[in-house]
Structure formats: structure tokens, C-alpha cells
Amino acid sequence: MRLGLRPTVFEEDSEWSRIRKLYGGASVVWERHRHRYEVNPTYVQRLHTSGMAFIGRDEKGERMQIMELPSRSSTLPPYKPIYLFYTFSVDHPFFVGLQAHPEFCTRPLNPSPPFLGFVAASCGPDVLEQQMTQQLQSFQPPHPKESMVGEQALIQVSREQLPTAGRERVLQVSGES
């Protein structure tokens, strides 16, 4: 189960992505998680070649965190073929999927990028483009910087702060005693 604030690392060649632009063009974003679901790694390549671009992964690169169907106007990297999508007649204005729960931290004056993008896209392509441009210039993460720490840092702090008896049990269970 994935719980709490976790990083998502965008693929290097995902500058075309609408959702990445809404996150200010950042290479890493942090969102809250509370789920037991994930994309079966066996099907990632098949889904990718069918047009589903997995542009955000967990910090280890194992779990797919953000998916986006690119528009026809997207400039995609040539060595990652996403060609079957273009045979369809649908050019969806905003098709994004996240493993995270961005609603946990969205606020009226600082909406979560996926919600901002959804509302902007429903208002029209010009509004979405305007919001992406604005977010590239002024995006502010909703989480305090001190809460954006990796899993290894949290494990280290937990080890150092556990009471002696509890620490011994945890280390014994984890095989580190």
C-alpha cells in the first residue's frame, strides 16, 4: 500500500505533456497517495505502444504514477513510438490519469494541477494553453518543502527515533539486528 506524500519523477522527454506543464514543468512532483492499485508492469509496454504515455513514475522507476494520452499536436520523442494513438480519430483535449489523490491538497486559491487542467480544458483549448503558460511561470507546490523527503530519509529518522525496545523489534523483523 502506498500511503502519504510520495515523489513522482517525470520522464526526461515529457516536456510535451500538458500535465507536466501544469505542474510548472517540474521534473519531480509530490502528491499524496492512499491506494493499493498499480499498473501491471507486464502490460506497460503494450499500453505504451497503443498510445498511453506513462510519463511519471515512482522514485525507483517501478510504478507508473502519471499517464497521459498525448494530443496530435504534441511533439513526442522519436525513439518512443506512440503511433497507434494517431490512427484514432479522437483528439481528446485533456486525458490524464494519476495514482495519487491530488484532491487531498487542492485549495480554492491554489488548485491542484490535474483539477486546474480539467476545468481549463473544459473551457476550451485557449484557456488550457493560458493556464499551462501561467503555471510554467508561477506554480507553487501545495506541500511544505520540509515534508517532501524521500522514503530512505523517513526510514533513517524512524530508526533513530524509535524507543529501545520498539527499535529492537523493528530491526529484528526487518532482519537488521
C-alpha positions as CSV (number, residue, x, y, z in Angstrom):
1,M,0.0,0.0,0.0
2,R,1.3,3.5,-0.9
3,L,0.5,6.0,1.8
4,G,1.4,9.6,2.3
5,L,3.3,12.1,0.4
6,R,5.4,10.5,-2.4
7,P,7.5,11.7,-5.3
8,T,6.7,11.2,-8.9
9,V,9.5,11.6,-11.4
10,F,8.6,12.7,-14.9
11,E,10.2,11.0,-17.9
12,E,13.0,13.1,-19.4
13,D,11.3,13.5,-22.8
14,S,7.9,14.6,-21.4
15,E,8.2,18.3,-21.9
16,W,5.2,18.0,-24.4
17,S,3.0,16.9,-21.6
18,R,0.1,19.1,-20.6
19,I,0.1,17.8,-17.0
20,R,3.8,18.4,-16.6
21,K,3.3,22.0,-17.8
22,L,0.5,22.4,-15.3
23,Y,3.0,21.2,-12.6
24,G,5.2,24.1,-13.7
25,G,7.5,21.9,-15.8
26,A,9.0,20.3,-12.7
27,S,11.0,17.1,-13.1
28,V,9.7,15.8,-9.8
29,V,6.3,16.4,-8.1
30,W,5.0,15.3,-4.8
31,E,1.4,14.2,-4.2
32,R,-0.5,12.3,-1.5
33,H,-1.2,8.6,-2.0
34,R,-3.6,6.2,-0.4
35,H,-4.1,3.2,-2.6
36,R,-3.3,-0.5,-3.2
37,Y,-3.5,-0.3,-7.0
38,E,-0.9,-0.1,-9.7
39,V,-0.5,-0.8,-13.4
40,N,0.7,-4.3,-14.0
41,P,4.3,-4.0,-15.3
42,T,3.7,-6.8,-17.7
43,Y,1.3,-4.6,-19.7
44,V,3.2,-1.3,-19.6
45,Q,4.9,-1.7,-23.0
46,R,1.8,-2.9,-24.7
47,L,-0.2,0.1,-23.3
48,H,2.6,2.5,-24.2
49,T,2.7,1.4,-27.9
50,S,-1.1,1.7,-28.0
51,G,-0.8,5.3,-27.2
52,M,-0.9,5.5,-23.4
53,A,2.1,7.5,-22.4
54,F,3.3,6.8,-18.8
55,I,5.2,10.0,-18.2
56,G,5.5,9.8,-14.4
57,R,7.0,7.0,-12.3
58,D,7.8,6.5,-8.7
59,E,11.3,7.3,-7.4
60,K,12.5,3.8,-8.1
61,G,11.1,3.8,-11.7
62,E,9.0,0.7,-10.9
63,R,5.4,2.1,-10.6
64,M,3.5,4.0,-13.2
65,Q,2.2,7.2,-11.4
66,I,1.0,9.5,-14.2
67,M,-0.4,8.6,-17.6
68,E,-1.5,11.0,-20.4
69,L,-2.9,10.5,-23.8
70,P,-1.0,12.9,-26.0
71,S,-2.8,15.2,-28.4
72,R,-2.0,15.1,-32.1
73,S,-0.2,18.4,-31.8
74,S,2.2,17.0,-29.1
75,T,5.8,16.8,-30.1
76,L,6.8,13.4,-28.9
77,P,10.3,11.9,-28.7
78,P,11.1,9.9,-31.9
79,Y,12.6,6.9,-30.2
80,K,9.5,6.1,-28.0
81,P,6.9,5.1,-30.6
82,I,3.4,6.1,-29.7
83,Y,1.9,5.7,-33.1
84,L,-1.3,3.7,-32.8
85,F,-3.0,6.5,-31.0
86,Y,-2.8,8.6,-34.1
87,T,-4.9,6.1,-36.1
88,F,-7.9,7.0,-33.9
89,S,-10.0,10.0,-34.9
90,V,-10.3,11.2,-31.3
91,D,-8.0,14.1,-30.2
92,H,-9.0,14.4,-26.5
93,P,-8.5,17.8,-25.0
94,F,-7.3,16.5,-21.6
95,F,-6.9,12.8,-20.8
96,V,-4.8,12.3,-17.7
97,G,-4.6,9.6,-15.1
98,L,-2.9,9.7,-11.7
99,Q,-2.2,7.1,-9.0
100,A,-2.1,9.9,-6.4
101,H,-5.0,11.7,-4.8
102,P,-4.5,15.4,-5.7
103,E,-7.8,16.3,-4.1
104,F,-6.2,16.0,-0.7
105,C,-4.2,19.2,-1.1
106,T,-6.2,21.3,-3.6
107,R,-7.3,24.7,-2.4
108,P,-9.5,27.4,-3.9
109,L,-6.6,29.8,-4.5
110,N,-4.0,27.1,-5.2
111,P,-5.9,24.3,-7.1
112,S,-4.2,21.0,-7.8
113,P,-2.8,20.9,-11.4
114,P,-4.9,18.0,-12.5
115,F,-8.1,19.7,-11.5
116,L,-7.0,23.1,-12.9
117,G,-6.2,21.4,-16.2
118,F,-9.5,19.5,-16.3
119,V,-11.5,22.7,-15.7
120,A,-9.4,24.8,-18.1
121,A,-9.7,22.1,-20.9
122,S,-13.5,22.0,-20.4
123,C,-13.4,25.8,-21.0
124,G,-11.6,25.4,-24.3
125,P,-8.1,24.9,-25.7
126,D,-7.2,28.6,-25.4
127,V,-7.9,28.6,-21.7
128,L,-5.9,25.4,-21.1
129,E,-3.0,26.9,-23.0
130,Q,-3.2,30.1,-21.0
131,Q,-3.2,28.1,-17.7
132,M,-0.3,25.9,-18.8
133,T,1.7,29.1,-19.6
134,Q,0.8,30.7,-16.3
135,Q,1.6,27.5,-14.3
136,L,5.0,27.3,-16.0
137,Q,5.8,30.7,-14.6
138,S,4.2,30.6,-11.1
139,F,3.4,27.0,-9.9
140,Q,3.7,26.6,-6.2
141,P,3.6,23.1,-4.7
142,P,0.8,22.8,-2.0
143,H,3.1,20.9,0.3
144,P,5.6,22.4,2.7
145,K,9.2,21.8,1.5
146,E,10.2,20.0,4.7
147,S,7.5,17.4,4.1
148,M,8.9,16.5,0.7
149,V,11.5,13.9,1.8
150,G,12.3,10.5,0.2
151,E,11.5,7.1,1.7
152,Q,15.1,6.4,2.8
153,A,15.2,9.7,4.8
154,L,12.0,8.7,6.6
155,I,13.3,5.2,7.3
156,Q,16.5,6.7,8.8
157,V,14.6,9.1,11.0
158,S,12.3,6.3,12.2
159,R,15.3,4.1,13.1
160,E,16.9,6.9,15.1
161,Q,13.8,7.9,17.0
162,L,12.4,4.5,17.9
163,P,12.4,3.7,21.7
164,T,14.9,1.0,22.5
165,A,12.5,-2.0,22.9
166,G,10.5,-1.0,19.9
167,R,13.6,-0.3,17.8
168,E,14.9,-3.8,18.6
169,R,11.7,-5.4,17.5
170,V,11.5,-3.4,14.2
171,L,15.2,-4.1,13.4
172,Q,14.7,-7.8,14.2
173,V,11.6,-8.0,11.9
174,S,13.4,-6.2,9.1
175,G,16.4,-8.5,9.5
176,E,18.9,-5.8,10.5
177,S,19.5,-6.8,14.1
